[in-house]
Structures are given as C-alpha cells and as structure tokens.
C-alpha cells in the first residue's frame, strides 16, 4: 500500500522525501515496481470485477452475503469472508454514487437470509389461540 501511494504521488513529491516519511527504502520501491502481481492478486482483481457486476445488478443494495450467494450460483469458487473483504477494500468504487449514505439491514437478524439455496429456507407457521 505504501509503494502504491508513492507511485501515485511521484509527480507531487520527491521519491526520497516520501520514502523517508513512510519509512520505506527506495530500493524496496524499485523492487516493487519490477515485481509482477501474485496469482492471488490477479484472482482478487477478477473477483472484485465480478463483485462489482453483481453489486450493480442489485441496484447497489446487496451486501456480501447475497453477493456471495450470487457468485456461488454463477459457479465462482470463493468464500463469504473473502467477498466481504474485497467489498470493503473496493468500498470507495462500489459506493461512489451513494454520497456516503450507508443503508443498514432493516429486519431482524433472524429474518436475514443465511443460506444460498432456496430449498434450505424454512417457513414457520405461528398459530394463535
């Protein structure tokens, strides 16, 4: 993250000054420039693109549990925690149109869907009297 910041602001500040403030070595920055992305980072970028697609399809309403279910239905192998982490990391680009307004789940925790498969959800009938 520090090296990405340095790269983004090279035109504004000197490299040696930023390295001193961020407490990194210039040689580390140059090594980072030459290093390709790891396979996991490439997968995360692809998964983030799919998350953004499903998020936009849900009219920017769904959270990570529902996005995770949509990804699983589409055949994407991932875990809910990874989806939540990637959504948090991409929060600024996901919520750009919401102007900082955060929408919370209106129902109780029990009414929240907990499973991806519709067949596993059960309805409870309550009899009065």
N, C-alpha and C positions, 0 to 999 in steps of 0.2 A: 504494500500500500504506500509506503514512503517513497519507493522508487517511482511508482506511477505518478505521485504528486510532483516529484522532481521533474519528471518528463513533461507533465502538463504545464509547468510554470517556468520552464527553462528560458523562455523569452523575456520573462519579467524580472527574474532574479539570477544572480550568478550561481553556477553549479557548486563552487566551493562554499559559498555562503549557506545555501540550502542544506548541503551535506553537514556542515557544522551545526546548524540549528536542529536538524533532525537526527543528529548523532549517528550518521552512517558514513562509510568510506566511499570516496569517489570510485575506487577500483571496484567496489561492490555494485555500484550503479552501472558501470560499464559492463561488468559481467552479466548483470540482469538484462541489459539491452541485447546481448548476444544469445541469451538463453531462450530456447523456444518454449511455448506453453506445454505444460504437462498434459498427458492424456485425460486426467481427471478435470483439468481446467477447460479443455476442449469440450468434454461431455457436459460440464456445467453451463457453458455458453449455449450449447444446443438445447439443453433442458430449460434454461431461462427463456429462450425464444419460444419454446412450446408453452411454457407457463404464461407468458405474455399473451400468446394467441388465445388460450382458453380464458384468461382473465378478461380480455377484450370481448370475447364471445358472451361472457356472462354479464356484460354491461358494467364491468368493474365492481361487481358485488361479491363474488365468491372469495372465500378465504382459502387457506392452504388445505383444509380437509376436503373441500369439494373439488378444488383444482387437482388434488392428489387422486381423487376418485375418477375424474375425467381423464387424467393421464393413464391410470390403470386400465380404464375401458378402451383407451386408444392403443393399448399394448406396450406402453412405456414402462420399463422396469426401473422403479425408484422407490424410495421410502418417504413417508409423510414428513418426517423431520428434515429431510434434505430439501423437499419442496418448500417447507416453511422457511428454512434458512436462506434459500435462493430468493424467495419472495421478499424477505427482509432486506437482503443485500440489494435487490433491484427496486426497492420501495420508491425511490425518487422518480424512476422512469415509469413505474406502474401507476403511481398516484399523481401524475403530473397534472391531470385535469381536475382533480378534486379540490385543489386550492387549500390543502392542509386539513380538510374536514375528515374526521375519522368516523366511520359507521361501525357500530357495535351490534352484536347479535341481540335481537330484541326478545327472543324467547328464553325459556329456562334451559339449563344445561341438559335436562332430560329430553327436551323436545328437539335438540340438535341432532342431526343425522350422524351416526357413529360408524356406519359401515358403508362400503361402496356398493354392495349388492342389494338390490331392492327386495330380493326374496328373503333376506335375513331380518328385515324390519318387521316388527310385530305390532299390531294394534291392540290396545287394551280397552275392553268394554267395561264401563262402570255402571252398576245398577244402583238406583236409589229407591229406597222404600221397600 
